Amino acid sequence: MARYTDSVCRLCRREGLKLFLKGERCYTDKCAIERRNYPPGEHGQGRPKFSEYALQLREKQKVKRMYGVLENQFRLYFRMAERSRGITGEILLQLLEQRLDNMIYRMGFATSRAEARQLVRHGHFLVNSRKVNIPSALLKAGDVVSVREKSRNVGRVQEALAQGEHRGAPDWLEVNREGFSARVKALPRRAELTMPINEKLIIELYSK
């Protein structure tokens, strides 16, 4: 499977936005955006003019990198959103939020989505009391995610829980840190997703 192996801080600098790909580091003054808030590369400090297509492409790349999905996966989510009832852009973001790795990150059991993906693949989590090791599994309202009994002393989970207390959890999740579990109370509405995303640009890009 293809994966990005270069510095993830370069991705944040390229998009000009904190994508929270490095966990706790993103909340400190060591964050690359805090130090060098311009795109990487020789011409990073220039002032390029972006075409309409370039703006649409950058928005898609930003969302892909934020959620850690590949192009084929992203197209699949777009087609699912397009076939669903409702506003396509909002449903697309909702589908991305429903991913198990994203939910675990939101619940505070991992410091980043990449870490959540690795922990899921290693079988550290249960969904409705059943082991699930597929990061892209889509959760629904009422699902309960819990850390497996033998995984509760894993250092990375403990560190994430400590950081999660300060970071907090979204209103659509009910987190029980003492019980190492969390429940999806409802699927997030667009107004509850505060990331600076313009999903209309993504829809325009794929509609060409």
N, C-alpha and C positions, 0 to 999 in steps of 0.2 A: 504494500500500500504506500502511495506517495505521501511524504510528510515534509514539512519545512524544518530544516536543521540549522539554519543560520540564527543569528541573534534576534529574538522576538522584539527587543526594544527598537530595532530598526523598523519594524512594522508599525509601531505606535508613531514613530517620528515620520514615517512616510504618509500616514493618514492625518498627522497633525492633531492627534487625539489619544488620550489614555484609553487603551483597550483592555487594561488590567490583565495582562498576559503573564506577569511575573509575580503574582501573589502580593505578599507584604511589601516588597520593594516598591510597588507602584504607589504606595501610600507614604513614601518617605521622600526626602530631598535627593535621593540617589536615582530617582526615576529619570529616564532619558529625556522625557518631555520637559522636565523641570530644568535640566542642564542645557539641552540643545533643542530648542523648540523650532526645528526646521528639518526638512527632508534630508535623509542621508545622501551621500554622494558628492561628487565634485561640484555640481551645480545646485546643490541643495539650498543655498542661500539666495538664489536668484528669484525673480518674480515672474514665473511663467503664466501665460494666459491659457485658461482651460476652455476647450470647446464644450458644447452641450453634451456630446458623447463622452468626453473625458470626465465630466462631472458625474454622469450616470455610472460610468465604470468605476470611478473611485468610491462611490457610495456602495456599490455592490461588493467591492473588494474589502471595504471597511467592515461590513456586516459579516462577510465570510470569515475574515480574520478574527473578528470579535468572538464568534461562536465556534471557530475552529473546524469549519466544514470545507470539504473540497468542492470543486465546480460541479461535478455530476450530482453530488448530494444536494447542493444548493438548487440546481435546476429541478430536481425531484420535488423539493419542498415548494418551489414556485408552481409547478404543475398541480400539486395537491391543493395549494391555496387557490389556484385559478379555477379548479373544478368545484370548490366548496362555495356554499352560500355565504354572502357577506362581502366585505371589502377585502380585496385580494391582498393588499399590502399589510393590513392588520393581521389577517390570518397567517401570512407568511411569517411575521414576527412571533406570533403565538406558537406556531409549529416549532420554531427554533427554540423558544423558551420551554417547550414541553420535553425537549430532549433530556434524557436521564443525567448526562454529564453536566448539563447546564443547571438542572434542578439541584443536584448535589452541591454544586458551587454556590448557588443561591441560598441553600439551606445552611451553609457554613461548614460542611464536612470536608471541604477541600479549599485551598487558597487560590486556585485558578481553575479554569475549565480544562486545561491540559492535564493538571494533576488529577482532577476528577475523572477524566477519561482513563488514565492509567490505573487508578484505584478500582474503577468499575471493571476493567479488563482483568484485573487480578482477583476478582471475585469477592471484594470486601463488603458488598452491599446486597441487601434483600429488598425486593419490592413486593409488598403484600405477602411477606414471609417466604418468598421464593427467591432463590439466588438468580440474579440477572447480571450478565457480564457483557451486555451490548450497550455501549455508550449512547447510541442513537435511538434506543427504545423510547417511544413517546409515552409520557405519563398522562393521566387524565384526573379530573377532579375526584377526590376521595382516595386516591392511591397513597399508600404509606411506605416511605423509604426508611430503612433502618440499617445501622452498621452491624455486621455479623458479630456474634459474641466474641469469637476469637480474634477479631480485628479491632476491638475497641481500645487496645493498648498500643496500636500502631502509632509511632511517633508523629507521622504526618497528619493523621486524623486528629490527634490530641492538639497539635499546634494549630490546625485549622479551626477547631472548635474554640480555642482561646482567642484567635483573631476574629472569629465570627461573632463573638459577643460584642466586640466594639463596632463591627461593621453592620450588624443587625441583619434582619431578613425581611423580605417583602411581605406586604399585608396578605397576599394570597397563599402564604405558607404558614403552617403552624408548627413551630420547631420546639422539640423537647430535648434540650441538650443533655440533661441528666439521664434521660432514657435512650440517648443515641438514636433518636428517630424524628421523623417529621412527616406531616401530612399535607397533601395538596388540597387546600380548602376550595379553591376555584382556579380556573384558568385566568391568566392576567388579561386585563383590558388594556387597550392602547394607551389610555391616559395614565396607566400605572407604570408603563415602560418609559422611564425618564431619559434613556440614552439619546444622545443627539443623532437620531437616524431619520433620514428623509426617504421613507420607503417608496414614495411616488416615483423617485428617480429610478429605482430598481425596476419597478413595473414598466416604466417607459422604455428602459433598456431592453427588457425581454419581450416587449410587445412589438419591436421593430421587425 
